[in-house]
Amino acid sequence: MRVPLVCATFVAGLIVVLGLSAQQPGGPPPGGNRPPATGAPAPPSLDTSVVVIDIAFIFKNHVRFNQRMNDIKRDIQQYDAYAQEEAKKLNTKNERLAQFNAGSPDYKKLEEELTRDKADLQIKAGIKRKEFLEQEAKVYYDTYREIEQTVKNFAERNRIGMVLRYSADDMKPDDRNSILQGVNKPVVFQQGRDITEYILNMLNAGSAQAARPNVAPQGAPAAAPPSGPIIPGAPPRAGGMIQR
């Protein structure tokens, strides 16, 4: 039975597998260690050409991304306060309308004014909602492009041929969405190949306020990634995943 795809959050909807074209010098041609057309299949490679990254975790802890999203949230709250004040004015006018006789000139005048004000408020709210959604999408786009470029630079510098998206979150047996997300994980198992902390440290470098400590994977320097391959020989974390 085919596992149904999971409808994720906006952050997850923007996240895709990062396939990088960098190839190790003297390594296999494009397509990886594909088995020959005849004969026994070739054994899997144990080099460092493939690593994994938790993109959702990076979005949650990316300092500048969260600052920009908080700015948008503040603007939304300010507009909500304005809209509530305008709604109170409309309610006041509606109460005044009840004081006039239906069909009287004063009633008709106030009724037209009230209808016009309601329509204006609805139009303004629709425009603002569109603006906020566009701003939010722009923040996600800019941040993901930055992550993508940082991963590309890191992979090329360390002779990594492919970076796959994965999630270190465990399934919750009493949460249906969590179970479906876990079943649909693109990476079933990895050990010692998680570069999430490296990339997060590089993205947050120079930020005024760090979202989390500048922690690199165990056995690696925290300030900057090494210039050569970094995965072989590095002691894996518990379960082969970054500790939250």
GUMIZA-61486 format. One record per residue: x, y, z of N, C-alpha, C in turn; residue in one letter; residue number from 0. Coordinates in steps of 0.1 Angstrom, whole numbers, always signed. Each point is the difference from the previous one (the first is absolute). Example, Ala and Ser with C-alpha at 12.3 -4.5 7.8 and 13.67 -1.06 7.14 Angstrom:
MARRO	+132	-57	+78	-9	+12	+0	+9	+12	+0	A	0
MARRO	-4	+11	-7	+9	+11	+0	-8	+11	+8	S	1
# end
This chain:
MARRO	+8	-12	+0	-8	+12	+0	+9	+12	+0	M	0
MARRO	-3	+10	-8	+8	+12	-1	-3	+9	+11	R	1
MARRO	+11	+5	+6	-1	+9	+12	-5	+13	-5	V	2
MARRO	-11	+6	+5	-4	+13	-4	+10	+11	+3	P	3
MARRO	+1	+10	-9	+8	+11	+3	-6	+9	+11	L	4
MARRO	+9	+6	+7	-5	+8	+12	+0	+15	-4	V	5
MARRO	-11	+6	+3	-1	+15	-2	+7	+6	+11	C	6
MARRO	+12	+6	-2	+8	+6	+11	-3	+15	+1	A	7
MARRO	+7	+6	+10	-1	+15	+2	+6	+7	-12	T	8
MARRO	-1	+14	+1	+5	+8	-10	+15	-2	-2	F	9
MARRO	+7	+0	+12	+14	-2	+0	+3	-13	-7	V	10
MARRO	-7	-12	+2	+2	-13	-7	-3	+0	-14	A	11
MARRO	-11	+8	-4	-3	+1	-14	+11	+6	-8	G	12
MARRO	+9	+8	+6	+10	+6	-8	+13	-7	+1	L	13
MARRO	+0	-11	+7	+12	-7	+2	+0	-12	-10	I	14
MARRO	+12	-2	-7	+1	-11	-10	+14	-6	+3	V	15
MARRO	+2	-12	-7	+13	-6	+1	+10	+8	-7	V	16
MARRO	+12	+2	+6	+10	+8	-6	+10	-10	-8	L	17
MARRO	-2	+0	-13	+9	-9	-8	+12	+9	-5	G	18
MARRO	+12	-2	+4	+11	+8	-4	+9	-8	-10	L	19
MARRO	+5	+7	-10	+7	-6	-11	+14	-2	+3	S	20
MARRO	+6	+5	+11	+14	-2	+3	+4	-14	+0	A	21
MARRO	+11	-4	-5	+4	-14	-1	+15	-1	+4	Q	22
MARRO	+3	-11	+7	+13	-1	+5	+10	-3	-12	Q	23
MARRO	+12	+6	+0	+9	-2	-10	+3	-15	-2	P	24
MARRO	-1	-5	-12	+3	-14	-2	-11	-9	+4	G	25
MARRO	-12	+6	+4	-11	-9	+5	-8	-5	-12	G	26
MARRO	-11	-6	+3	-8	-7	-10	-7	+11	-9	P	27
MARRO	-4	-3	-12	-7	+9	-8	-14	+3	+5	P	28
MARRO	-7	+11	-5	-13	+3	+4	-9	-13	+1	P	29
MARRO	-8	-1	+11	-8	-11	+1	+4	-9	+12	G	30
MARRO	+12	+3	+5	+5	-7	+12	+5	-14	-3	G	31
MARRO	+0	-8	+10	+5	-14	-1	-11	-9	-6	N	32
MARRO	-4	+3	-12	-11	-7	-6	+5	-14	-3	R	33
MARRO	-7	-11	+3	+5	-13	-3	+1	-3	-15	P	34
MARRO	+10	-8	-5	+2	-2	-14	-12	-7	-6	P	35
MARRO	-1	+0	-13	-12	-5	-7	+0	-15	+2	A	36
MARRO	+11	-7	+1	+1	-14	+2	+9	-3	+12	T	37
MARRO	-2	-12	+5	+9	-4	+11	-6	+4	+13	G	38
MARRO	+7	-3	+11	-4	+3	+14	-1	+15	+2	A	39
MARRO	-9	+6	+7	-1	+14	+3	+12	+4	+9	P	40
MARRO	+5	+13	-3	+11	+5	+7	-4	+3	+14	A	41
MARRO	+10	-2	+10	-3	+2	+14	-2	+15	+2	P	42
MARRO	-8	+4	+10	-2	+14	+3	+13	+7	+4	P	43
MARRO	+1	+13	-4	+12	+8	+4	-1	+5	+14	S	44
MARRO	+11	+0	+7	+0	+5	+14	+8	+13	+1	L	45
MARRO	+1	+8	-11	+8	+12	+0	-9	+11	+6	D	46
MARRO	+4	+13	-1	-7	+11	+5	-8	+8	-11	T	47
MARRO	-4	-7	-10	-6	+7	-11	-15	+4	+3	S	48
MARRO	-6	-6	+10	-13	+3	+4	-1	+3	+15	V	49
MARRO	-7	+12	+3	-2	+4	+14	-15	+4	+1	V	50
MARRO	-4	+3	+12	-14	+4	+2	+0	+13	+8	V	51
MARRO	-12	+7	-1	-2	+12	+7	-15	+2	+4	I	52
MARRO	-2	+5	+12	-14	+2	+5	-4	+14	-3	D	53
MARRO	-6	+3	-11	-4	+13	-5	-10	+7	+10	I	54
MARRO	-10	-8	+4	-10	+6	+9	+7	+5	+13	A	55
MARRO	+10	-8	+5	+7	+4	+12	+7	+13	-2	F	56
MARRO	+6	+2	-12	+8	+12	-3	-10	+12	+0	I	57
MARRO	-12	-1	-7	-9	+11	+0	-4	+4	+14	F	58
MARRO	-2	-10	+9	-4	+3	+14	+10	+8	+7	K	59
MARRO	+13	-2	-3	+11	+6	+8	+8	+10	-8	N	60
MARRO	-5	+4	-12	+7	+10	-8	-3	+14	+6	H	61
MARRO	+10	+7	+5	-2	+12	+7	-7	+11	-8	V	62
MARRO	+6	+3	-12	-6	+11	-8	-13	-4	-6	R	63
MARRO	-3	-13	-3	-13	-4	-5	-10	+3	+11	F	64
MARRO	+2	-4	+12	-9	+2	+11	-2	+14	+4	N	65
MARRO	+10	+8	-2	-1	+15	+3	-10	+6	-11	Q	66
MARRO	+2	-4	-12	-8	+6	-11	-15	-5	+2	R	67
MARRO	-2	-12	+4	-13	-5	+2	-7	+6	+12	M	68
MARRO	+8	+3	+10	-5	+8	+11	-4	+14	-3	N	69
MARRO	+7	+6	-10	-4	+13	-4	-13	+0	-7	D	70
MARRO	-2	-10	-9	-13	-2	-7	-11	-2	+10	I	71
MARRO	+3	-8	+10	-10	-3	+10	-4	+12	+8	K	72
MARRO	+10	+9	+3	-3	+13	+7	-9	+9	-9	R	73
MARRO	+3	+0	-13	-8	+8	-9	-15	-5	-1	D	74
MARRO	-1	-13	+0	-13	-6	+0	-8	+4	+13	I	75
MARRO	+7	-1	+11	-7	+4	+13	-4	+14	+0	Q	76
MARRO	+8	+9	-6	-3	+14	+0	-12	+3	-9	Q	77
MARRO	+0	-7	-11	-12	+1	-9	-13	-5	+6	Y	78
MARRO	+2	-11	+7	-12	-6	+7	-6	+10	+10	D	79
MARRO	+9	+7	+7	-4	+10	+10	-8	+11	-7	A	80
MARRO	+6	+5	-12	-7	+10	-8	-14	-5	-4	Y	81
MARRO	+0	-12	-5	-13	-6	-6	-10	-1	+11	A	82
MARRO	+4	-3	+12	-10	-1	+12	-5	+13	+3	Q	83
MARRO	+8	+11	+0	-5	+13	+3	-10	+5	-11	E	84
MARRO	+3	-4	-13	-9	+4	-10	-13	-8	+1	E	85
MARRO	+0	-12	+5	-12	-8	+2	-8	+6	+11	A	86
MARRO	+6	+5	+10	-7	+7	+11	-8	+12	-5	K	87
MARRO	+7	+7	-9	-7	+12	-6	-12	-4	-8	K	88
MARRO	+1	-11	-7	-11	-5	-8	-12	-4	+9	L	89
MARRO	+4	-7	+11	-11	-4	+10	-7	+13	+6	N	90
MARRO	+8	+10	+2	-6	+12	+5	-10	+6	-10	T	91
MARRO	+4	+1	-12	-9	+5	-11	-12	-9	-1	K	92
MARRO	+2	-13	+2	-12	-10	-2	-10	+3	+12	N	93
MARRO	+5	+3	+12	-8	+3	+11	-8	+13	-3	E	94
MARRO	+7	+10	-6	-7	+13	-3	-11	-3	-10	R	95
MARRO	+3	-9	-9	-10	-3	-11	-14	-4	+6	L	96
MARRO	+1	-7	+11	-12	-5	+6	-8	+11	+6	A	97
MARRO	+5	+12	+2	-7	+11	+6	-8	+8	-10	Q	98
MARRO	+2	-3	-13	-8	+7	-10	-11	-9	-5	F	99
MARRO	-10	+6	-6	-11	-8	-6	+4	-5	-13	N	100
MARRO	-2	-13	-3	+4	-6	-13	-7	+8	-11	A	101
MARRO	+8	+3	-10	-6	+7	-11	+2	+15	+1	G	102
MARRO	+3	+5	+11	+2	+15	+2	+13	+4	-7	S	103
MARRO	+1	+13	-4	+12	+5	-6	+13	-3	+8	P	104
MARRO	-1	+3	+13	+11	-2	+9	+4	-15	+0	D	105
MARRO	-10	-8	+0	+3	-15	+1	+7	-4	-13	Y	106
MARRO	-5	+4	-11	+5	-4	-13	+15	+5	-2	K	107
MARRO	+2	+12	+5	+13	+6	-1	+10	-8	+9	K	108
MARRO	-3	-2	+12	+9	-8	+9	+1	-14	-5	L	109
MARRO	-10	-6	-5	+0	-14	-5	+10	-1	-12	E	110
MARRO	+0	+10	-9	+9	+0	-11	+14	+2	+5	E	111
MARRO	+2	+9	+9	+14	+2	+6	+5	-12	+6	E	112
MARRO	-9	-7	+8	+4	-12	+7	+4	-12	-10	L	113
MARRO	-8	-1	-11	+3	-10	-10	+13	+3	-7	T	114
MARRO	+2	+13	-3	+13	+3	-7	+12	-2	+9	R	115
MARRO	-1	+3	+13	+11	-2	+9	+3	-15	+2	D	116
MARRO	-10	-8	+1	+2	-14	+1	+7	-6	-12	K	117
MARRO	-4	+4	-12	+6	-4	-12	+15	+4	-1	A	118
MARRO	+3	+13	+4	+13	+5	+0	+9	-8	+9	D	119
MARRO	-5	-3	+12	+8	-8	+10	+3	-14	-5	L	120
MARRO	-10	-6	-7	+2	-13	-5	+11	+0	-11	Q	121
MARRO	-1	+10	-9	+10	+1	-11	+14	+2	+6	I	122
MARRO	+1	+9	+10	+13	+3	+6	+6	-13	+6	K	123
MARRO	-9	-7	+7	+4	-13	+7	+5	-10	-11	A	124
MARRO	-7	-1	-11	+4	-9	-10	+14	+4	-6	G	125
MARRO	+2	+13	-2	+13	+4	-6	+11	-2	+10	I	126
MARRO	-2	+3	+13	+10	-2	+10	+3	-15	+1	K	127
MARRO	-10	-9	+0	+3	-14	+1	+9	-5	-12	R	128
MARRO	-3	+5	-12	+8	-3	-11	+15	+5	+2	K	129
MARRO	+1	+12	+5	+13	+5	+2	+8	-8	+11	E	130
MARRO	-7	-4	+10	+7	-8	+11	+4	-13	-6	F	131
MARRO	-8	-7	-8	+3	-13	-6	+12	+2	-9	L	132
MARRO	+0	+10	-8	+12	+2	-9	+13	+3	+8	E	133
MARRO	-1	+8	+10	+12	+2	+8	+5	-13	+7	Q	134
MARRO	-9	-8	+5	+3	-12	+6	+7	-10	-10	E	135
MARRO	-6	+0	-12	+6	-9	-11	+14	+5	-4	A	136
MARRO	+2	+13	+0	+13	+6	-4	+10	-4	+11	K	137
MARRO	-3	+0	+12	+9	-4	+11	+4	-14	-1	V	138
MARRO	-10	-9	-3	+3	-14	-2	+9	-2	-12	Y	139
MARRO	-3	+7	-11	+8	-2	-12	+14	+5	+2	Y	140
MARRO	+2	+11	+6	+14	+6	+2	+8	-10	+9	D	141
MARRO	-7	-4	+11	+7	-9	+9	+4	-13	-6	T	142
MARRO	-9	-6	-7	+3	-13	-6	+11	+1	-11	Y	143
MARRO	-1	+11	-7	+11	+2	-10	+14	+1	+7	R	144
MARRO	+0	+7	+11	+12	+2	+8	+5	-14	+5	E	145
MARRO	-10	-8	+6	+4	-13	+4	+5	-9	-11	I	146
MARRO	-7	+1	-12	+5	-8	-11	+14	+4	-5	E	147
MARRO	+3	+13	+0	+13	+4	-4	+11	-4	+10	Q	148
MARRO	-4	+1	+13	+10	-4	+10	+3	-15	+0	T	149
MARRO	-10	-8	-2	+1	-14	-1	+9	-3	-13	V	150
MARRO	-3	+7	-11	+8	-3	-12	+15	+3	+2	K	151
MARRO	+3	+12	+6	+14	+4	+3	+7	-11	+9	N	152
MARRO	-8	-4	+11	+6	-9	+9	+3	-13	-7	F	153
MARRO	-10	-5	-8	+2	-13	-6	+11	+0	-10	A	154
MARRO	+1	+11	-8	+11	+1	-10	+14	+0	+7	E	155
MARRO	+1	+7	+11	+12	+1	+8	+4	-13	+6	R	156
MARRO	-10	-8	+3	+3	-13	+7	-2	-12	-9	N	157
MARRO	-1	+3	-13	-1	-11	-10	-12	-10	+3	R	158
MARRO	-11	+7	+3	-12	-8	+2	-9	+1	-13	I	159
MARRO	-5	-11	-4	-7	+0	-13	-15	+2	+1	G	160
MARRO	-6	-3	+12	-14	+1	+1	-4	+3	+15	M	161
MARRO	-10	+8	+2	-5	+4	+13	-15	-3	+0	V	162
MARRO	-4	-9	+9	-14	-5	+0	-7	+6	+13	L	163
MARRO	-12	+4	-2	-8	+5	+11	-5	-12	+9	R	164
MARRO	+1	+2	+13	-6	-10	+9	-5	+8	+12	Y	165
MARRO	-6	-8	+9	-5	+6	+13	+4	-9	+11	S	166
MARRO	+5	+7	+11	+5	-8	+11	-12	-1	+10	A	167
MARRO	-11	+5	-2	-12	-1	+9	-5	-14	+0	D	168
MARRO	-2	-6	+12	-6	-13	+1	-15	+0	-2	D	169
MARRO	-5	-11	-4	-15	-1	-2	-6	-1	+14	M	170
MARRO	-12	+6	+1	-8	+0	+12	-11	-10	-2	K	171
MARRO	+0	-11	+8	-10	-11	-2	-14	+4	+1	P	172
MARRO	-3	+11	+7	-14	+5	+2	-3	+12	-9	D	173
MARRO	+8	+3	-10	-2	+11	-9	+0	-5	-14	D	174
MARRO	-11	+0	-7	-2	-5	-13	+9	+7	-10	R	175
MARRO	+0	+14	+0	+9	+7	-9	+14	-3	+2	N	176
MARRO	+5	-1	+12	+14	-3	+3	+3	-14	-6	S	177
MARRO	-9	-9	+2	+3	-14	-6	+1	+0	-15	I	178
MARRO	-9	+8	-7	+0	+0	-14	+13	+7	-5	L	179
MARRO	+4	+11	+7	+12	+7	-3	+12	-9	+1	Q	180
MARRO	+0	-8	+11	+11	-10	+2	+1	-10	-10	G	181
MARRO	-12	-6	-4	+0	-10	-10	+5	+5	-14	V	182
MARRO	-3	+13	-2	+4	+6	-13	+14	+6	+0	N	183
MARRO	+8	-2	+11	+13	+6	+0	+8	-5	-12	K	184
MARRO	+7	+9	-7	+9	-5	-11	+12	-7	+4	P	185
MARRO	+5	+2	+12	+12	-7	+5	-5	-9	+12	V	186
MARRO	+2	-13	-1	-4	-9	+10	+10	-1	+12	V	187
MARRO	+13	+1	-4	+11	-1	+10	+12	+7	-5	F	188
MARRO	+7	+6	+9	+13	+6	-3	+8	+0	+13	Q	189
MARRO	+13	+0	-1	+9	+0	+11	+13	+8	-3	Q	190
MARRO	+2	+10	+7	+12	+8	-2	+0	+8	-12	G	191
MARRO	-11	+3	-7	+0	+7	-12	-9	+12	+0	R	192
MARRO	-4	+5	+12	-8	+11	+2	+8	+13	+0	D	193
MARRO	-3	+9	-9	+8	+13	-1	-9	+11	+5	I	194
MARRO	-11	-2	+6	-9	+10	+4	+7	+11	+9	T	195
MARRO	+7	-4	+10	+6	+10	+9	+11	+8	-7	E	196
MARRO	+7	-6	-9	+10	+7	-8	-7	+12	-7	Y	197
MARRO	-10	-4	-7	-7	+10	-9	-7	+11	+9	I	198
MARRO	-6	-4	+11	-6	+10	+9	+10	+9	+6	L	199
MARRO	+11	-5	+4	+11	+9	+5	+4	+10	-10	N	200
MARRO	+2	-4	-13	+4	+9	-10	-11	+10	-3	M	201
MARRO	-12	-3	+0	-11	+9	-3	-2	+10	+11	L	202
MARRO	+2	-4	+13	-1	+9	+11	+12	+8	+4	N	203
MARRO	+11	-3	-7	+13	+7	+3	-2	+15	-2	A	204
MARRO	+4	+7	+10	-1	+15	+0	-14	+6	+4	G	205
MARRO	-9	-9	+3	-13	+5	+4	+1	+6	+14	S	206
MARRO	-8	+11	+3	+1	+7	+12	-4	-9	+12	A	207
MARRO	-10	-9	-3	-5	-9	+11	-1	-14	-6	Q	208
MARRO	+7	-9	+6	-1	-14	-6	-12	-7	+6	A	209
MARRO	-7	-8	-9	-11	-7	+4	+3	-12	+9	A	210
MARRO	+12	-5	-2	+5	-12	+8	+15	+1	+0	R	211
MARRO	+7	-7	+10	+14	+0	+0	+7	-4	-13	P	212
MARRO	+11	+6	-2	+8	-4	-12	+6	-13	+1	N	213
MARRO	-7	-11	-2	+4	-13	+3	+2	-8	-13	V	214
MARRO	+12	-5	-2	+2	-9	-12	-1	-14	+4	A	215
MARRO	-2	-9	-10	-1	-14	+3	+12	-5	+8	P	216
MARRO	-3	-10	+9	+10	-5	+9	+13	-4	-8	Q	217
MARRO	+11	+4	+6	+13	-3	-6	+5	+10	-11	G	218
MARRO	-8	+11	-2	+3	+9	-10	+2	+14	+6	A	219
MARRO	+8	+9	-6	+1	+14	+5	-13	+8	-1	P	220
MARRO	-2	+9	+9	-13	+7	+0	+1	+13	-8	A	221
MARRO	+12	+6	-2	+1	+12	-7	-3	-1	-15	A	222
MARRO	+6	-9	-7	-1	-1	-14	+2	-15	-4	A	223
MARRO	-6	-4	-11	+2	-14	-5	+14	-2	-5	P	224
MARRO	+6	-12	+1	+13	-2	-6	+0	+0	-15	P	225
MARRO	+11	+1	-6	+1	+2	-14	-1	-13	-8	S	226
MARRO	+2	-11	+7	-1	-13	-7	-12	-8	+5	G	227
MARRO	-2	-13	-4	-11	-7	+4	-1	-1	+15	P	228
MARRO	-13	+1	+5	-1	+2	+15	-8	-12	+6	I	229
MARRO	-6	-8	-8	-8	-11	+6	+7	-12	+5	I	230
MARRO	+9	-6	-8	+7	-12	+5	+7	+2	+13	P	231
MARRO	-1	-9	+9	+7	+0	+12	-6	+9	+11	G	232
MARRO	-10	+7	-3	-7	+9	+10	-9	-9	+8	A	233
MARRO	+1	+0	+13	-8	-8	+9	-15	+3	-2	P	234
MARRO	-9	-9	-3	-14	+3	-3	-7	+3	+13	P	235
MARRO	-10	+9	-1	-8	+3	+12	-9	-11	+3	R	236
MARRO	-7	+1	+11	-9	-11	+4	-11	-2	-11	A	237
MARRO	-1	-12	-6	-10	-2	-10	+4	+6	-13	G	238
MARRO	+12	+5	-1	+5	+6	-13	-6	+13	-3	G	239
MARRO	-6	+7	+10	-7	+12	-2	+5	+11	+9	M	240
MARRO	-3	+12	-4	+4	+12	+8	-9	+0	+12	I	241
MARRO	+7	+3	+12	-8	+0	+12	-7	+13	+1	Q	242
MARRO	-13	+0	+3	-8	+12	+1	+1	+6	+14	R	243
# end
